[in-house]
Amino acid sequence: MKLINDFFHVVSSDDKGDSFTLNPSHEIYRAHFPGNPVTPGVCLIEVVTELMQERTKQPLRLAEVKNIKFLSPVIPQEGVVLRVTYDEITEDAGTTHAKGSITDPTGTTTYTKFSLLFS
């Protein structure tokens, strides 16, 4: 199930990353957690995966979570912009490695740090 343009919407993209908003009325939040929604970590990983597909213009499959740290909860709120910043993207022999973070647009609050391997 694709989450882009439903669960999240891309606001802007540049060489260093992608900015996006979450849809706080999405059905995922009715189950996670009603009345006090928190964005599931697996959804954040899928957001990065789909953004990487847009960035590389090729289908990618998550092959390995090399490292991930969820540092602060992502609370969905109307109009709040989040930023995926890529510290490193490398491609080698059919694999793509992405290392970066999800933060607020200023980089003041880091929600997630990740190192993901795609095939």
C-alpha positions as protocol buffer text, in pm:
chain_id: "A"
residue {
  index: 1
  type: MET
  ca { x: 0 y: 0 z: 0 }
}
residue {
  index: 2
  type: LYS
  ca { x: 148 y: 332 z: -108 }
}
residue {
  index: 3
  type: LEU
  ca { x: 136 y: 604 z: 154 }
}
residue {
  index: 4
  type: ILE
  ca { x: 240 y: 898 z: -65 }
}
residue {
  index: 5
  type: ASN
  ca { x: -42 y: 1145 z: -138 }
}
residue {
  index: 6
  type: ASP
  ca { x: -260 y: 974 z: 124 }
}
residue {
  index: 7
  type: PHE
  ca { x: -78 y: 929 z: 455 }
}
residue {
  index: 8
  type: PHE
  ca { x: 179 y: 1196 z: 368 }
}
residue {
  index: 9
  type: HIS
  ca { x: 227 y: 1468 z: 107 }
}
residue {
  index: 10
  type: VAL
  ca { x: 556 y: 1600 z: -30 }
}
residue {
  index: 11
  type: VAL
  ca { x: 594 y: 1974 z: 23 }
}
residue {
  index: 12
  type: SER
  ca { x: 933 y: 2025 z: -140 }
}
residue {
  index: 13
  type: SER
  ca { x: 1253 y: 1847 z: -239 }
}
residue {
  index: 14
  type: ASP
  ca { x: 1610 y: 1959 z: -291 }
}
residue {
  index: 15
  type: ASP
  ca { x: 1957 y: 1805 z: -318 }
}
residue {
  index: 16
  type: LYS
  ca { x: 1982 y: 1740 z: 56 }
}
residue {
  index: 17
  type: GLY
  ca { x: 1634 y: 1607 z: 133 }
}
residue {
  index: 18
  type: ASP
  ca { x: 1256 y: 1613 z: 120 }
}
residue {
  index: 19
  type: SER
  ca { x: 998 y: 1802 z: 325 }
}
residue {
  index: 20
  type: PHE
  ca { x: 655 y: 1651 z: 386 }
}
residue {
  index: 21
  type: THR
  ca { x: 337 y: 1681 z: 591 }
}
residue {
  index: 22
  type: LEU
  ca { x: 134 y: 1404 z: 750 }
}
residue {
  index: 23
  type: ASN
  ca { x: -239 y: 1354 z: 713 }
}
residue {
  index: 24
  type: PRO
  ca { x: -360 y: 1361 z: 1077 }
}
residue {
  index: 25
  type: SER
  ca { x: -704 y: 1229 z: 976 }
}
residue {
  index: 26
  type: HIS
  ca { x: -560 y: 915 z: 811 }
}
residue {
  index: 27
  type: GLU
  ca { x: -713 y: 587 z: 930 }
}
residue {
  index: 28
  type: ILE
  ca { x: -377 y: 468 z: 1069 }
}
residue {
  index: 29
  type: TYR
  ca { x: -411 y: 720 z: 1351 }
}
residue {
  index: 30
  type: ARG
  ca { x: -751 y: 582 z: 1453 }
}
residue {
  index: 31
  type: ALA
  ca { x: -571 y: 266 z: 1564 }
}
residue {
  index: 32
  type: HIS
  ca { x: -240 y: 418 z: 1677 }
}
residue {
  index: 33
  type: PHE
  ca { x: -354 y: 560 z: 1933 }
}
residue {
  index: 34
  type: PRO
  ca { x: -714 y: 690 z: 1941 }
}
residue {
  index: 35
  type: GLY
  ca { x: -733 y: 1033 z: 2099 }
}
residue {
  index: 36
  type: ASN
  ca { x: -353 y: 1056 z: 2129 }
}
residue {
  index: 37
  type: PRO
  ca { x: -211 y: 970 z: 1785 }
}
residue {
  index: 38
  type: VAL
  ca { x: 156 y: 885 z: 1732 }
}
residue {
  index: 39
  type: THR
  ca { x: 309 y: 804 z: 1395 }
}
residue {
  index: 40
  type: PRO
  ca { x: 417 y: 438 z: 1387 }
}
residue {
  index: 41
  type: GLY
  ca { x: 788 y: 382 z: 1323 }
}
residue {
  index: 42
  type: VAL
  ca { x: 711 y: 141 z: 1040 }
}
residue {
  index: 43
  type: CYS
  ca { x: 521 y: 423 z: 865 }
}
residue {
  index: 44
  type: LEU
  ca { x: 821 y: 654 z: 896 }
}
residue {
  index: 45
  type: ILE
  ca { x: 1040 y: 385 z: 737 }
}
residue {
  index: 46
  type: GLU
  ca { x: 785 y: 351 z: 454 }
}
residue {
  index: 47
  type: VAL
  ca { x: 782 y: 731 z: 406 }
}
residue {
  index: 48
  type: VAL
  ca { x: 1163 y: 727 z: 363 }
}
residue {
  index: 49
  type: THR
  ca { x: 1136 y: 428 z: 126 }
}
residue {
  index: 50
  type: GLU
  ca { x: 879 y: 601 z: -94 }
}
residue {
  index: 51
  type: LEU
  ca { x: 1074 y: 928 z: -92 }
}
residue {
  index: 52
  type: MET
  ca { x: 1387 y: 736 z: -194 }
}
residue {
  index: 53
  type: GLN
  ca { x: 1193 y: 579 z: -483 }
}
residue {
  index: 54
  type: GLU
  ca { x: 1091 y: 927 z: -598 }
}
residue {
  index: 55
  type: ARG
  ca { x: 1450 y: 1050 z: -560 }
}
residue {
  index: 56
  type: THR
  ca { x: 1615 y: 761 z: -747 }
}
residue {
  index: 57
  type: LYS
  ca { x: 1333 y: 720 z: -1002 }
}
residue {
  index: 58
  type: GLN
  ca { x: 1340 y: 343 z: -957 }
}
residue {
  index: 59
  type: PRO
  ca { x: 1142 y: 86 z: -760 }
}
residue {
  index: 60
  type: LEU
  ca { x: 1314 y: 1 z: -433 }
}
residue {
  index: 61
  type: ARG
  ca { x: 1252 y: -271 z: -180 }
}
residue {
  index: 62
  type: LEU
  ca { x: 1369 y: -233 z: 177 }
}
residue {
  index: 63
  type: ALA
  ca { x: 1629 y: -507 z: 219 }
}
residue {
  index: 64
  type: GLU
  ca { x: 1777 y: -424 z: 558 }
}
residue {
  index: 65
  type: VAL
  ca { x: 1740 y: -180 z: 843 }
}
residue {
  index: 66
  type: LYS
  ca { x: 2105 y: -137 z: 925 }
}
residue {
  index: 67
  type: ASN
  ca { x: 2033 y: 104 z: 1210 }
}
residue {
  index: 68
  type: ILE
  ca { x: 1736 y: 308 z: 1326 }
}
residue {
  index: 69
  type: LYS
  ca { x: 1676 y: 524 z: 1631 }
}
residue {
  index: 70
  type: PHE
  ca { x: 1340 y: 674 z: 1716 }
}
residue {
  index: 71
  type: LEU
  ca { x: 1437 y: 970 z: 1934 }
}
residue {
  index: 72
  type: SER
  ca { x: 1110 y: 1164 z: 1968 }
}
residue {
  index: 73
  type: PRO
  ca { x: 750 y: 1073 z: 1887 }
}
residue {
  index: 74
  type: VAL
  ca { x: 605 y: 1218 z: 1567 }
}
residue {
  index: 75
  type: ILE
  ca { x: 266 y: 1362 z: 1654 }
}
residue {
  index: 76
  type: PRO
  ca { x: 52 y: 1425 z: 1344 }
}
residue {
  index: 77
  type: GLN
  ca { x: -77 y: 1780 z: 1333 }
}
residue {
  index: 78
  type: GLU
  ca { x: -236 y: 1972 z: 1048 }
}
residue {
  index: 79
  type: GLY
  ca { x: 19 y: 2183 z: 863 }
}
residue {
  index: 80
  type: VAL
  ca { x: 328 y: 2060 z: 1051 }
}
residue {
  index: 81
  type: VAL
  ca { x: 618 y: 2006 z: 811 }
}
residue {
  index: 82
  type: LEU
  ca { x: 881 y: 1735 z: 867 }
}
residue {
  index: 83
  type: ARG
  ca { x: 1211 y: 1701 z: 685 }
}
residue {
  index: 84
  type: VAL
  ca { x: 1405 y: 1395 z: 569 }
}
residue {
  index: 85
  type: THR
  ca { x: 1769 y: 1493 z: 531 }
}
residue {
  index: 86
  type: TYR
  ca { x: 2001 y: 1251 z: 355 }
}
residue {
  index: 87
  type: ASP
  ca { x: 2355 y: 1253 z: 493 }
}
residue {
  index: 88
  type: GLU
  ca { x: 2461 y: 985 z: 248 }
}
residue {
  index: 89
  type: ILE
  ca { x: 2311 y: 801 z: -50 }
}
residue {
  index: 90
  type: THR
  ca { x: 2528 y: 543 z: -221 }
}
residue {
  index: 91
  type: GLU
  ca { x: 2450 y: 294 z: -496 }
}
residue {
  index: 92
  type: ASP
  ca { x: 2654 y: -18 z: -556 }
}
residue {
  index: 93
  type: ALA
  ca { x: 2584 y: -348 z: -736 }
}
residue {
  index: 94
  type: GLY
  ca { x: 2206 y: -323 z: -732 }
}
residue {
  index: 95
  type: THR
  ca { x: 2176 y: -187 z: -379 }
}
residue {
  index: 96
  type: THR
  ca { x: 2110 y: 163 z: -251 }
}
residue {
  index: 97
  type: HIS
  ca { x: 2216 y: 272 z: 96 }
}
residue {
  index: 98
  type: ALA
  ca { x: 2051 y: 576 z: 255 }
}
residue {
  index: 99
  type: LYS
  ca { x: 2167 y: 731 z: 580 }
}
residue {
  index: 100
  type: GLY
  ca { x: 1997 y: 1034 z: 732 }
}
residue {
  index: 101
  type: SER
  ca { x: 1740 y: 1172 z: 971 }
}
residue {
  index: 102
  type: ILE
  ca { x: 1384 y: 1297 z: 1006 }
}
residue {
  index: 103
  type: THR
  ca { x: 1367 y: 1635 z: 1180 }
}
residue {
  index: 104
  type: ASP
  ca { x: 1162 y: 1949 z: 1203 }
}
residue {
  index: 105
  type: PRO
  ca { x: 1247 y: 2190 z: 915 }
}
residue {
  index: 106
  type: THR
  ca { x: 1500 y: 2382 z: 1125 }
}
residue {
  index: 107
  type: GLY
  ca { x: 1679 y: 2067 z: 1238 }
}
residue {
  index: 108
  type: THR
  ca { x: 1619 y: 2157 z: 1603 }
}
residue {
  index: 109
  type: THR
  ca { x: 1423 y: 1841 z: 1686 }
}
residue {
  index: 110
  type: THR
  ca { x: 1543 y: 1506 z: 1553 }
}
residue {
  index: 111
  type: TYR
  ca { x: 1270 y: 1244 z: 1547 }
}
residue {
  index: 112
  type: THR
  ca { x: 1449 y: 957 z: 1375 }
}
residue {
  index: 113
  type: LYS
  ca { x: 1798 y: 865 z: 1258 }
}
residue {
  index: 114
  type: PHE
  ca { x: 1823 y: 588 z: 1000 }
}
residue {
  index: 115
  type: SER
  ca { x: 2056 y: 377 z: 792 }
}
residue {
  index: 116
  type: LEU
  ca { x: 1860 y: 171 z: 539 }
}
residue {
  index: 117
  type: LEU
  ca { x: 1963 y: -65 z: 261 }
}
residue {
  index: 118
  type: PHE
  ca { x: 1739 y: -105 z: -46 }
}
residue {
  index: 119
  type: SER
  ca { x: 1754 y: -351 z: -333 }
}
